[in-house]
Amino acid sequence: MKPTERLYHLLRLYDDSDVSMQQFHAVWCEGISVEDAVLLLNADPNTAMPDRFGGWGPGSDGSGDEVGGLLAGTMDAWVVLIGDYRCSEDDTLTALSGNNRRTLGISWDLHGDNTLKYARNGELITVLDILDTGYRSGRDPDALDPYLHNLRFNTDEQKPGEPAVDPRESFTSALTAIGRMVGREIDKEWLDSTHNSYTVRADESDW
């Protein structure tokens, strides 16, 4: 295992199926309670059950018109939410980021969207394509740059004497950047700890 791909492989350890890590969607939100966060993600707080990442898998495979799943826990002053694509949508991130809360999201889909997002105070600040960071948008597209130092993302950019960037490294780089802002990377201790899982209702309205 390459050190530059370590967080990809860490998550991969928890699901050895053939489709493991084809999708991963997660959000980190500062200064919000788990209860308030899950409500903003259309989850039913009455369905809370103690759960861990192991056995639960790397995310829910639910879609917008189906019931999904959400794993929610805390990481110091941040809430971490892992679910299907709905938890990392723009509208969800901006809702979570109200009241000047820093909110980070990652969307990883081998057949679709691969982005790192930063929202604050109800606004998308930065959206980066983690396979090609030249594609970026938001109010301040460069706001995450201080957290990207010495990280490699761009799979179509190979410097002389260096190996090509694999998408697994791009994914690990995105999680590393999130860890730098949060103050702690997602790690085995957090993944093995008991959090809560929730049922996410099928979409009935825009949220």
For each residue, the residues with C-beta under 8 A, 3 or more apart:
1: 5 6 9
2: 5 6 166 169
3: 6
4: 152 169 172 173
5: 1 2 8 9 166 168 169 171 172
6: 1 2 3 9 10 172
7: 10 11 171 172 175 176 185 186
8: 5 11 12 21 168 169 171 172
9: 1 5 6 12 13 168
10: 6 7 13 186 187 188 191
11: 7 8 14 15 21 24 58 186 191
12: 8 9 15 16 20 21 58
13: 9 10 16
14: 11 53 54 55 57 58 191
15: 11 12 20 21 57 58
16: 12 13 20
17: 20
18:
19: 22
20: 12 15 16 17 58
21: 8 11 12 15 24 58 108
22: 19 109 110 111
23: 58 59 61 84 85 108 109 110
24: 11 21 58 59 82 106 108 171
25: 59 82 83 84 85 86 87 88 105 106 107 108
26: 59 80 81 82 83 87 88 105 106 186
27: 80 81 87 88 92 93 96 103 104 105 106
28: 75 78 79 80 81 103 104 105 178 181 182
29: 32 37 78 79 81 96 97 101 102 103 104
30: 77 78 101 102 103 182
31: 77 99 101 102
32: 29 36 37 79 96 101
33: 36 37 79
34: 37 38 72 73 74 79 196
35: 38 39 45
36: 32 33 39 40
37: 29 32 33 34 40 41 72 79 81 96
38: 34 35 41 43 45 48 70 72 81 198
39: 35 36 42 43 45
40: 36 37 92 95 96 207
41: 37 38 70 81 83 86 87 92 200 207
42: 39 86 200 201 203 207
43: 38 39 47 70 72 198 199 200 201
44: 47 198 199 200 201
45: 35 38 39 48 198
46:
47: 43 44 197 198 199
48: 38 45 196 197 198
49: 196 197 198
50: 194 195 196
51: 56 71 194 195 196 197
52: 55 56 191 192 193 194 195
53: 14 56 57 58 71 82 190 191 192 195
54: 14 191 192
55: 14 52
56: 51 52 53 69 71 197
57: 14 15 53 60
58: 11 12 14 15 20 21 23 24 53 82
59: 23 24 25 26 82 83 84
60: 57 68 69 70 83 84 200
61: 23 84
62: 66 67 68 69 83 84 200
63: 66 68 84 85
64: 86 202 203
65: 202 203
66: 62 63 202
67: 62 199 200 201 202
68: 60 62 63 83 84 86 199 200 202
69: 56 60 62 83 84 197 198 199 200
70: 38 41 43 60 81 82 83 87 197 198 199 200
71: 51 53 56 81 82 83 195 196 197 198
72: 34 37 38 43 79 80 81 82 195 196 197 198
73: 34 79 80 190 193 195 196
74: 34 78 79 80 195
75: 28 78 79 80 182 184 186 190
76: 182 183 184
77: 30 31
78: 28 29 30 74 75 182
79: 28 29 32 33 34 37 72 73 74 75
80: 26 27 28 72 73 74 75 186 190 195
81: 26 27 28 29 37 38 41 70 71 72 87
82: 24 25 26 53 58 59 70 71 72 87
83: 25 26 41 59 60 62 68 69 70 71 86 87 200
84: 23 25 59 60 61 62 63 68 69 87 200
85: 23 25 63 88 89 107 109 113
86: 25 41 42 64 68 83 89 92 200 203
87: 25 26 27 41 70 81 82 83 84 92 105
88: 25 26 27 85 92 93 105 106 107 115 117
89: 85 86 92 93
90: 93 94 117 119 124 127
91: 94 95 206 207
92: 27 40 41 86 87 88 89 95 96 105 207
93: 27 88 89 90 96 97 103 105 117 119 124
94: 90 91 97 98 119 122 123 124
95: 40 91 92 98 122 207
96: 27 29 32 37 40 92 93 101 103 119
97: 29 93 94 100 101 102 103 119 120 121 122 123
98: 94 95 101 121 122
99: 31 121
100: 97 120 121
101: 29 30 31 32 96 97 98 120 121
102: 29 30 31 97 118 120 181
103: 27 28 29 30 93 96 97 118 119 120
104: 27 28 29 116 117 118 119 178 181 182
105: 25 26 27 28 87 88 92 93 115 116 117 119
106: 24 25 26 27 88 115 116 117 130 171 174 175 178
107: 25 85 88 113 114 115 117
108: 21 23 24 25 114 130 171 174
109: 22 23 85 112 113 114
110: 22 23 167
111: 22
112: 109
113: 85 107 109
114: 107 108 109 129 130 131 167 170 171
115: 88 105 106 107 127 128 129 130
116: 104 105 106 126 127 128 130 144 174 177 178
117: 88 90 93 104 105 106 107 124 126 127 128 138
118: 102 103 104 124 125 126 127 138 143 144 181
119: 90 93 94 96 97 103 104 105 122 123 124 125
120: 97 100 101 102 103 123 125
121: 97 98 99 100 101
122: 94 95 97 98 119
123: 94 97 119 120 139
124: 90 93 94 117 118 119 127 137 138 139
125: 118 119 120 138 139 140 143
126: 116 117 118 136 137 138 139 140 141 142 143 144
127: 90 115 116 117 118 124 136 137 138 141
128: 115 116 117 133 135 136 141 144 153 174
129: 114 115 132 133 134 135 136
130: 106 108 114 115 116 133 153 170 171 173 174
131: 114 153 154 155 156 167 170
132: 129 135 153 154 155 156 157
133: 128 129 130 136 148 153 154
134: 129 154
135: 128 129 132
136: 126 127 128 129 133 141 142
137: 124 126 127 141
138: 117 118 124 125 126 127 141 143
139: 123 124 125 126
140: 125 126 143
141: 126 127 128 136 137 138
142: 126 136 145
143: 118 125 126 138 140
144: 116 118 126 128 147 148 177 181
145: 142 148 149
146: 149
147: 144 177 178 180 181
148: 133 144 145 151 153 173 177
149: 145 146
150:
151: 148 173 176 177
152: 4 165 169 170 173
153: 128 130 131 132 133 148 165 169 170 173 174
154: 131 132 133 134 157 165 170
155: 131 132 164 165 166 167 170
156: 131 132
157: 132 154 165
158: 162 163 164 165
159: 162
160:
161:
162: 158 159
163: 158
164: 155 158
165: 152 153 154 155 157 158 169 170
166: 2 5 155 169 170
167: 110 114 131 155 170 171
168: 5 8 9 171 172
169: 2 4 5 8 152 153 165 166 172 173
170: 114 130 131 152 153 154 155 165 166 167 173 174
171: 5 7 8 24 106 108 114 130 167 168 174 175
172: 4 5 6 7 8 168 169 175 176
173: 4 130 148 151 152 153 169 170 176 177
174: 106 108 116 128 130 153 170 171 177 178
175: 7 106 171 172 178 179 185 186
176: 7 151 172 173 179 180 185
177: 116 144 147 148 151 173 174 180 181
178: 28 104 106 116 147 174 175 181 182 185 186
179: 175 176 182 183 184 185 186
180: 147 176 177 183
181: 28 102 104 118 144 147 177 178
182: 28 30 75 76 78 104 178 179 185
183: 76 179 180
184: 75 76 179 187 190
185: 7 175 176 178 179 182
186: 7 10 11 26 75 80 175 178 179 190 191
187: 10 184 190 191
188: 10 191 192
189: 192 193
190: 53 73 75 80 184 186 187 193
191: 10 11 14 52 53 54 186 187 188
192: 52 53 54 188 189
193: 52 73 189 190
194: 50 51 52
195: 50 51 52 53 71 72 73 74 80
196: 34 48 49 50 51 71 72 73
197: 47 48 49 51 56 69 70 71 72
198: 38 43 44 45 47 48 49 69 70 71 72
199: 43 44 47 67 68 69 70
200: 41 42 43 44 60 62 67 68 69 70 83 84 86
201: 42 43 44 67 204
202: 64 65 66 67 68
203: 42 64 65 86 207
204: 201
205:
206: 91
207: 40 41 42 91 92 95 203
